[in-house]
Amino acid sequence: MTEQATGAHHPQPRARTGGQPSVTVEHVTGAQSLIRSLEEVGADTVFGIPGGCILPAYDPLMDSTRVRHVLVRHEQGAGHAATGYAQATGKVGVCMATSGPGATNLVTP
């Protein structure tokens, strides 16, 4: 049977030119994507407490030259600080905490 008769399509491998792929792929973690997204929207300050599940996000956050971190004593303080920062500056207010009780404390204010 021919390809037309069976409906099957088997593409032929394409030859590469120059020996190099035309697209370079960069390995980016979720944490790096998070911080890059904050940078792209113009967020320059994050209020929060490191710990547990959010800890991997702190490595790229500390490497960022465009986003600073303000350590707070309690997650509720981070929520209030981010709200006040947004109201006072007109910029994006960002707060971060770990999952579980940390996250529920963020939404309590």
BALOBA-1460 file (C-alpha; in Angstrom, 3 decimals):
// residues 109
<rec num="1" residu="m" x="0.000" y="0.000" z="0.000"/>
<rec num="2" residu="t" x="1.106" y="3.518" z="-0.610"/>
<rec num="3" residu="e" x="1.283" y="6.339" z="1.907"/>
<rec num="4" residu="q" x="-1.828" y="7.880" z="0.382"/>
<rec num="5" residu="a" x="-3.772" y="4.645" z="0.690"/>
<rec num="6" residu="t" x="-2.929" y="4.061" z="4.368"/>
<rec num="7" residu="g" x="-3.073" y="7.686" z="5.465"/>
<rec num="8" residu="a" x="0.212" y="7.207" z="7.322"/>
<rec num="9" residu="h" x="2.809" y="9.916" z="7.151"/>
<rec num="10" residu="h" x="6.422" y="9.283" z="7.985"/>
<rec num="11" residu="p" x="8.410" y="12.486" z="7.647"/>
<rec num="12" residu="q" x="11.907" y="12.206" z="6.326"/>
<rec num="13" residu="p" x="14.684" y="13.328" z="8.666"/>
<rec num="14" residu="r" x="15.954" y="16.770" z="7.803"/>
<rec num="15" residu="a" x="19.622" y="17.405" z="7.257"/>
<rec num="16" residu="r" x="21.156" y="20.004" z="9.546"/>
<rec num="17" residu="t" x="23.171" y="22.762" z="8.044"/>
<rec num="18" residu="g" x="26.355" y="23.893" z="9.708"/>
<rec num="19" residu="g" x="26.266" y="21.096" z="12.265"/>
<rec num="20" residu="q" x="24.612" y="23.316" z="14.900"/>
<rec num="21" residu="p" x="20.971" y="23.356" z="15.905"/>
<rec num="22" residu="s" x="19.172" y="26.530" z="14.888"/>
<rec num="23" residu="v" x="17.638" y="26.961" z="18.348"/>
<rec num="24" residu="t" x="19.515" y="26.885" z="21.626"/>
<rec num="25" residu="v" x="17.647" y="25.538" z="24.611"/>
<rec num="26" residu="e" x="18.256" y="27.005" z="28.043"/>
<rec num="27" residu="h" x="17.416" y="24.927" z="31.106"/>
<rec num="28" residu="v" x="15.350" y="27.134" z="33.403"/>
<rec num="29" residu="t" x="13.912" y="26.028" z="36.727"/>
<rec num="30" residu="g" x="10.511" y="27.040" z="38.013"/>
<rec num="31" residu="a" x="12.216" y="29.199" z="40.623"/>
<rec num="32" residu="q" x="14.194" y="31.034" z="37.943"/>
<rec num="33" residu="s" x="11.013" y="31.540" z="35.914"/>
<rec num="34" residu="l" x="9.293" y="32.991" z="38.973"/>
<rec num="35" residu="i" x="12.000" y="35.584" z="39.599"/>
<rec num="36" residu="r" x="12.336" y="36.434" z="35.901"/>
<rec num="37" residu="s" x="8.581" y="36.991" z="35.760"/>
<rec num="38" residu="l" x="8.783" y="39.346" z="38.724"/>
<rec num="39" residu="e" x="11.567" y="41.253" z="36.983"/>
<rec num="40" residu="e" x="9.563" y="41.476" z="33.746"/>
<rec num="41" residu="v" x="6.489" y="42.972" z="35.438"/>
<rec num="42" residu="g" x="8.645" y="45.525" z="37.233"/>
<rec num="43" residu="a" x="8.392" y="44.125" z="40.743"/>
<rec num="44" residu="d" x="11.431" y="45.392" z="42.618"/>
<rec num="45" residu="t" x="10.677" y="44.292" z="46.191"/>
<rec num="46" residu="v" x="9.523" y="40.992" z="47.698"/>
<rec num="47" residu="f" x="8.427" y="40.677" z="51.323"/>
<rec num="48" residu="g" x="8.633" y="37.216" z="52.828"/>
<rec num="49" residu="i" x="10.090" y="34.446" z="54.914"/>
<rec num="50" residu="p" x="12.206" y="31.652" z="53.397"/>
<rec num="51" residu="g" x="11.391" y="28.095" z="54.272"/>
<rec num="52" residu="g" x="10.179" y="24.728" z="53.076"/>
<rec num="53" residu="c" x="8.813" y="24.574" z="49.560"/>
<rec num="54" residu="i" x="9.604" y="28.196" z="48.625"/>
<rec num="55" residu="l" x="13.288" y="27.877" z="49.540"/>
<rec num="56" residu="p" x="14.475" y="27.055" z="45.970"/>
<rec num="57" residu="a" x="13.085" y="30.424" z="44.810"/>
<rec num="58" residu="y" x="15.454" y="32.251" z="47.127"/>
<rec num="59" residu="d" x="18.595" y="31.263" z="45.183"/>
<rec num="60" residu="p" x="17.629" y="33.125" z="41.985"/>
<rec num="61" residu="l" x="16.070" y="35.875" z="44.107"/>
<rec num="62" residu="m" x="19.401" y="36.482" z="45.837"/>
<rec num="63" residu="d" x="21.154" y="36.447" z="42.438"/>
<rec num="64" residu="s" x="18.771" y="39.058" z="41.020"/>
<rec num="65" residu="t" x="20.045" y="42.611" z="40.790"/>
<rec num="66" residu="r" x="16.549" y="43.970" z="40.062"/>
<rec num="67" residu="v" x="14.486" y="42.439" z="42.876"/>
<rec num="68" residu="r" x="15.318" y="42.867" z="46.559"/>
<rec num="69" residu="h" x="14.010" y="40.815" z="49.460"/>
<rec num="70" residu="v" x="12.727" y="42.206" z="52.742"/>
<rec num="71" residu="l" x="12.724" y="39.632" z="55.537"/>
<rec num="72" residu="v" x="9.673" y="39.911" z="57.783"/>
<rec num="73" residu="r" x="8.953" y="38.234" z="61.121"/>
<rec num="74" residu="h" x="5.588" y="36.760" z="60.172"/>
<rec num="75" residu="e" x="3.758" y="35.921" z="56.953"/>
<rec num="76" residu="q" x="0.915" y="38.273" z="57.860"/>
<rec num="77" residu="g" x="3.495" y="41.047" z="58.056"/>
<rec num="78" residu="a" x="4.610" y="40.161" z="54.529"/>
<rec num="79" residu="g" x="1.043" y="40.444" z="53.280"/>
<rec num="80" residu="h" x="0.501" y="43.791" z="54.985"/>
<rec num="81" residu="a" x="3.875" y="45.104" z="53.799"/>
<rec num="82" residu="a" x="3.194" y="44.103" z="50.178"/>
<rec num="83" residu="t" x="-0.232" y="45.753" z="50.312"/>
<rec num="84" residu="g" x="1.152" y="48.947" z="51.828"/>
<rec num="85" residu="y" x="4.049" y="48.999" z="49.373"/>
<rec num="86" residu="a" x="1.680" y="48.690" z="46.421"/>
<rec num="87" residu="q" x="-0.596" y="51.439" z="47.730"/>
<rec num="88" residu="a" x="2.268" y="53.798" z="48.568"/>
<rec num="89" residu="t" x="4.326" y="53.309" z="45.396"/>
<rec num="90" residu="g" x="1.839" y="52.204" z="42.747"/>
<rec num="91" residu="k" x="4.136" y="49.265" z="41.975"/>
<rec num="92" residu="v" x="3.416" y="45.563" z="42.236"/>
<rec num="93" residu="g" x="3.359" y="44.360" z="45.851"/>
<rec num="94" residu="v" x="4.805" y="40.867" z="46.237"/>
<rec num="95" residu="c" x="4.871" y="38.563" z="49.247"/>
<rec num="96" residu="m" x="6.241" y="35.024" z="49.481"/>
<rec num="97" residu="a" x="5.945" y="32.269" z="52.044"/>
<rec num="98" residu="t" x="6.122" y="28.519" z="52.176"/>
<rec num="99" residu="s" x="3.158" y="26.228" z="51.611"/>
<rec num="100" residu="g" x="0.739" y="25.177" z="54.315"/>
<rec num="101" residu="p" x="0.453" y="27.460" z="57.340"/>
<rec num="102" residu="g" x="2.794" y="30.006" z="55.749"/>
<rec num="103" residu="a" x="0.500" y="30.406" z="52.756"/>
<rec num="104" residu="t" x="-2.645" y="30.640" z="54.872"/>
<rec num="105" residu="n" x="-0.987" y="33.322" z="56.993"/>
<rec num="106" residu="l" x="-0.409" y="35.361" z="53.816"/>
<rec num="107" residu="v" x="-4.109" y="35.480" z="53.007"/>
<rec num="108" residu="t" x="-5.181" y="36.272" z="56.579"/>
<rec num="109" residu="p" x="-4.500" y="40.052" z="56.471"/>
